[in-house]
Amino acid sequence: MSFIYVRIKEKEMQKLYSVKELTKISGLNKNLIYDFINFGYLKAIKFKTIKVTENSWNEFIDKYDGYDLSDLKNPKKIEVK
């Protein structure tokens, strides 16, 4: 896997993931990742292609941990009975 790094502060670098790389990392399909971006759940940057920063991916995972995102128009907390 090749990574692109961007400078976000004077000495701090951050990985940029392509959608394809996120599919390998997460096991999710690319259409779902694009849906997360299009619905505003996951922040992304477009250069020639869509990229997601490592921080954005981690924030997404942390924010929606414990949620059912199968219906992106109506996310719900997962209830275990």
Rosetta blueprint (number, residue, H / E / L):
1 M L
2 S L
3 F L
4 I E
5 Y E
6 V E
7 R E
8 I L
9 K L
10 E L
11 K L
12 E L
13 M E
14 Q E
15 K E
16 L E
17 Y E
18 S E
19 V H
20 K H
21 E H
22 L H
23 T H
24 K H
25 I H
26 S H
27 G L
28 L L
29 N L
30 K H
31 N H
32 L H
33 I H
34 Y H
35 D H
36 F H
37 I H
38 N H
39 F L
40 G L
41 Y L
42 L L
43 K L
44 A L
45 I E
46 K E
47 F L
48 K L
49 T L
50 I E
51 K E
52 V E
53 T E
54 E H
55 N H
56 S H
57 W H
58 N H
59 E H
60 F H
61 I H
62 D H
63 K H
64 Y H
65 D L
66 G L
67 Y E
68 D E
69 L L
70 S L
71 D L
72 L L
73 K L
74 N L
75 P L
76 K E
77 K E
78 I L
79 E L
80 V L
81 K L
